[in-house]
Amino acid sequence: MNYTQALQYIEYINTLKGSVLGLDSIRTLCDELNNPQDDLKFVHIAGTNGKGSTLAFTSTILTESGYRVGRYISPTIREYRERFQINGRMISQNLFTQLLEEVKNACDRMCEKGYEHPTAFEIETALAFLYFERKKCDIVVLETGMGGTDDATNIVKTTVLSILASISMDHMQFLGDTLDKITLKKCGIIKPNVPVVSAKQKEESEIVIKQVCIKNASPLTIIDKKDLSNIKYGLIKQSFKYKEKRYEIKLAGTWQPDNAVLAIEAANILIESGFSKITEESIQKGLLKTEWQARFQVLKKKPIFIIDGAHNEDAAIRLRESIDTYLSDKNKIYILGMFRDKEVDKVVSTIVNDGLMVFTCQAPNNARALRSVELAEIIKNYNPRVTCCDSVDEAVEFATSMADENSAIIACGSLAYLGRILDIFS
C-alpha cells in the first residue's frame, strides 16, 4: 500500500460505513492493537465551537513547556495528515501508510471473527493512538469528533483533564434536539475524579455540567468572564487581561480571548496535576505562538480577505460580532459554501444582510455540499445581491475583482471548501 492507496482505503471505508456512534467497535479494534491508548495521558476536549482553537492554544503551551505533545483533530482544512500531529508537525506519508496497514490488518481480523468493520473515524482514532504511543508522547490533546459519550475518542481511560468548550446546537440528528441533551452527550468525556474546566455556558448547559461533575466527583472550574478585561481587539494581534495578568494572541476573532482563557486555566490545572514544566513564561509564549487556520483568519490585508468556518447558528453569531467589531467601516463582500445538513437558513440570515454582494460556491468532491444555486436561492430571502459560482476559484476571482481598498471579503461556512481558498492564496 502506498500513500495514495491509503487515502483511497480511508475514503472507501468512509463511503461504506459513514458515521456510527458507539464504543464497542473501537474497543475491539484497539484490543487487536494491544490498546496503545492505555500508555498515554490525555487532555480531552469536547464542545460545539471553539474546540479546535482551545486545542491549539493548549497544545502549543504544552509544547513551549518542553513536552512532546500529540494533537488529534478533525475536520482538517488542507491536508488529510493534519489529523495526526506531534508538536505541530504532521505525520509523514510513509509512517501514516505503515500504521494504516497495521490498523487495516486488525480490521480484517475483526471481520474474520464476525465483528462489524470499523468506521473511518474509528480507524483514524486507533491509528492516532498507535502513532502517539510509538512516538512516546508525554501527553496528547484529543479532540472529540462528535459529542462525547459515544465518540470513538472516549475509549480513553487515562485522561488527566477534560475541557468543555462552548456548547450549542449542532449534530441534532445524533446528539439530541435540546441543549441539555446535547450537553449531556458532550459531558460523556468527564471521568471520575478527573478535573474539568469549562467555558462559560448557557444556563441549561451549566446545570448539566455541574450535575455530571458532582456525580463523578470531578473538580470543576468554570471560566468567570468577570476575570477577563481590558480586551484590545485587532486583526493581527490581540491582548487582554485575565486575573490581572496581560496576555497577547495572534488569533483574530472576538471569541478568541475566551478560548485563550480556557487554555490558561487548563494549563494551571495541569501544573497542579504534575506537569511542573509549565510556567507563566511558557503560557505567555504558547498563547502568542498559537496558529489556527480558517477561524477568522486574515489571508490578505489589501483588500482584507478573511476565512472563517462558521457553519452553525452559534458560530455565525460569533462571526457576525467579529465582522461588526473589526470591519464596521468596510463594504462587505461574502463568499459562502455550506453543507445541506447544517443550519443553513440560520447561518445565512445572521451573516449576509449587509453584503454588497454574496457569491455562493459548492465544496468540491463532497456529497454533503449544498449546490451553489440552491444556496443562492436561500440567500435571496435575505439579500437579493447574490451570484452563484461554478467553483470556489471562480467565487474568489469574482470577489477579489469587485473589491477595492474599502472592501472586506469574508469567505465563510463549511470548512470543506476553505482549504481550497488557502491553496489559492498559497
N, C-alpha and C positions, 0 to 999 in steps of 0.2 A: 504494500500500500504506500503510495506517495501522498504528498500534502493535498493535491487536488482531489485524489480519490478519497482521502479522509474527509474533506469538506462535503463531497458528494454523498458519502455514507451518512453523515450527520443530517444533511438535507433530506435524504431518503427516509430516515427514521422519523424526522420531524413531520414529513408529509404523511407517513404511515400511521403515526401514533397521536400527534397533536399534543394537547395539554391534558394530563391526567394527574389529579391531586391524590396524595396519599403517600405513606412511608414504607409500605410493605415491599414494593419493588426495589427501592433504593437500598433498603436494609439487606435484602438478599444479594443485590449486586455488590455492595460493599463487603458483605461476608465473603463473597467469592474472591475479593481482592485483599482479604485479611485486614479489613477495617482500618485503612490508613488514617482516617479522621480521628481515631482514638488516641493517636500520638501527637495531636496538635492542640493548640489553645486558640479559642475563637472570641472575637468581638462580633456579635451577631446583630445585624441591623434590619429592621422592618419599618414599614411606613408606606405612605402613598406618594408623597412628593418630598424631595429633599434627601432621600436615601443616598443617592449617588454622591451628592456634594458632601454630605456628612461623612461618608466612607472616605472620600478623597482627603478631606481635612484630617480625619483621624489617622488614616494610614500614613499620610505624609508626616504628621507629628511623630508617629512611632518610628518611621524611617530616619528622621532627623535626630531621634534619640539614640540611634545606633542599633536598632533591632532589624532583623531580617523579616520582612513583612509581606505576607501573601495578600493579594486582593482578588476576590471573585465577584464579578459584576455582570449584570445584564440589564437591558439590552446593550449592545455595542453600537458604535457610531460609524466607524470607517473600516475596521479590520476585525474579523472574527476572533483573532487571538487576544484581543483586548480583554476578553473574559478572564484570562489567567495571567496575572502579573505578580512579580516579586520586586519590591522596592521600585515600582513604577515601570518596570521593563516587562514586555510581553514574553511569553513562552516562545521558544524557537519553533520553526516549522518542523524540524527534524524530531525534536523531543515530543512535540504535540502528536505527531504521527505515530511515534513509537508507543506512547502511553495510550493512544486511542486503540491501537491494535491489542494491547493488554485488556482494555475495557471491553472491546468487541468480543474477544475470546471468552471473557467472563459472561457476557450476554448470551453467547452461543451455548455455554454450559448451562445457563439458567433455562434456556428454551429446551434443551435436551432433557432436563429434569421436569419439564412440564410447567414451568413458570411463564408468565407473560413477558414479552420482550420489553425492556425498559424504554422510557421515552428519551427523546434527545436531551432534554434538560437533566434527566437523571444520569445519563451518560456523561454529560458535561460536568455535573457536580461531582460524580465519582472520580473523573479524570482530574479535576481540580484538587481533590483530597490527595490523590496519588502524587501529583506534581509537588504540592506544598510539603508533603511528608518526605519525598525523595530529596528535596532541596533543603530540608531541615529548617523550615521557617520557625522563628521564635513565636510568632503569633500570626493569625490570619483574620483579616477583616472581611466578613462574609455577608453579602447582601442577599436577602431572600428574593426569589423570582416573583412569587405571588403569594400574598397572605403571610402565613407563618406556621400555623398548626400543621397543615398538610403539605407544606412546601418541602421539596426534596432536601433543602439545606438543613431542615430541622431534625435530621437524624443525629446531629452532633450532640455529644454529652459533656463536652469539656469546655463549655462557654465560660468565660471569665467576666463578661459584661454584655448585657443586652441593651440595645439602643432603639428607641422608638422615635422616628422622625414624624413629621406632620401626617396625620391620618385624615383622609376624606373619602368621598365616594368614588370607587373605581372597581373594575372587575366584578360588578354586582352579580353577574351570572354564576360566578364561582364562590364569592365570599359572603353574599347576603345582600339584602335590599335595604338595610338600615345601617346607620353609622355605628350603633352599638354592636351589631352582629359582625360588621367588618372589623371593628376594633378588637373584638374577642378573638377573631382569627389571627390578627396581627400579634396579639399578645401570646400566641402559642409558642413564641420563641423564648418566653420567660421561663427560666429554670429555677428550681427550688434553691433558696439561699444564695442565688447569684444576683449581684446588684443590677439595677435597671436605671437608665437615665432617659428621660422623655422630654421632647419638645413640649411647649405649652400647647394643649389640645383644646378642642371644643368640649363643652361640659359633659356631653354624653360619652365621649371617648375617655375623658379623665376619670369618670366614675368607674368605668370598666377596668381601666388600667390599675387603679387603686385596689379594686376588689381582687384582681388576679394576683397582684403583688402581696397582698395580705394573705391570701390562700397559700402562696408559695414561700412565705416568709422571706421575700426578696426585697432588700432595701431599695427604696425608690427615691430618685431625685427628679423633680420636675422643674424645668427652667422657669425662673421668675423674671418676666420681662422688665420688672422694675430695676433689675440689676444691670440692664443693658441701656446705655445712654450715650449722648453726645455723638450720634452717628453722623459721619461725614460721607455722603454718597459720592461716587464717581465712577465713570465708565472704565477707567484704567486702574485705579486703586481706591480702596475704601478704608475708613478707620472707624473705631468705636471704642467706648469704654465698657468694660464688664467688671463689676465688683472693684471699681476704682483703678483697674489696670487698663492701659491702652493697647489695642491690637490693630494690626493692618492686614488686609487681604487684597488679593488681586482679582478675585471673582466679583463680577458686577451682578446687580440684581438686588432689590430692596430686601429680599428674604435671606440673602447670604450671611449677614451678621448673625441671624438666628441659628443657621446651620453651624457657623463657626463656634458660637457659644455652646452648642450641643457637643461639639468636639472638644472644647476646652474642659467642660465638665466630665466628659468621658476620660480624658487624659488624667484629670485629677483623681478620679476613681481608680484608674489603672495604677497610679502611683501607690495608692493605699492597698492595692491588690498584689503588690510586689514588683511592679515594673519601675524599679527605682532609677533607671537611667533617664526617665522623662524628667525634664527640668523646665522651669519657666522660660529659659532661653530656647529650648527645643520646641516648646509650644509656640512661641513667637515666630521662630524661623519656619516651622512646619506650616503654620497658617499662611504666612506670606508666600511660601513657595508653592502652595497648592494650586493646581490647574485642573479644570474640568470642562470638557467640551460640550457645546450645544446647550448650555444653560445661560442665557443672556450673554452669550459670547460675542465680543466685538471682533469681527473679521477685517473690518476696514474703517478708517476714520473719515475719509473724504471721498464720497459721501459716507456717512455712517451706515454700516451694514452689520446687522445683529441676527444671530440664530438662537432659537430657544425651543426646547422640546415640550412646550405646553400642550398636552393632549387630553386633559380633563378639566372640569369646571374650576376646581381649586387652583390648579396651575395657571389657568387662563386669568383668573382674578389676580394672582400674583404678577403675572406678566403685564396685565393692564396697569397695575400700580407702578411697576417699574417704568413702563412707557411714559406714564404721566409724570413721574419723578425726574427722569433723565432727559426726556425728549419732548417736553411740553411745547417748545418753541419750533419744532420741526414739522415739516409736511411728511405725513406717514404714507409709505408705500408698503403693502403687505404681500408676502408670498405665503400661501397656505396649502398644506397637504395633510390629510387626515386618514385614519383607519375608520372603516364603516361601523365597527363595533364600539366606538368611543362616543363620548357625549358631544357629538358634532355641533348640534344646534346651540348648546350652552357655550361652547368654546367660541363659535362664530359670533354669537350675539354679544359676547364680552369684549371681543377684540376689534372687529373690523369697521365699526360705525364711522370712525374718523378717518378712514383711509382715503387718500387722494385717488388711489387705485388699488385693487386687490387682484393678484394673479394666482390662479389655482393650478396645482400640478398633482401628479399621482406618483406615489412612491414606486420606484421601478421593481419589477420582479417580486411583487408581494400580493398574495391573493386577498389579504385583508384590506388593501388600499381602496379608498373611495375614489371613483373615477373623477377626474378634474371637472368634467361637465356637470356631474351630479352635485359636486361640492359648490360649483358656481351658482347653481340654481338655489341652493340653500342660502348662500351669501346674499343673493339678490333681495331676500326678505329684509336685510339689514343695511345693505349698501348696493345701489344699482351700478356702481362703477367697478365692475368685475370682468375679468377676461380669463377664460380657461386656456391653458397651455398644453402643448403636446408632450412636453418633457420638462424636467427640472432645469436643464440647461437653458431652455427657451424662456422659462419664467425668470431666471436670473438675468438673462440678456435683456428682456423687456424692462424689468425693474430698474436695472442699472442705467439703461439708455434714457429712461424717463427722469432719473434723479438728478438733482443739482446740489449745490453746497448747502442749501436749506432743507434738504430732504434726509429722511432716515428710512432705510429699508429694513423691515423686520420679517424674517422668514421663520415661521413657527408651525407647531402642530406635531405630527409624528416624527420621531427620531429617525425613522426608516429612510427618509429622503434627505435629511440634513447632512448625512455623511457624504452624499453626492455634492452638496454645496461646498463642503470642506475640501473635497477633491478638486473642485473647480478653482477655488482660491489658492490652493497649494501649488 
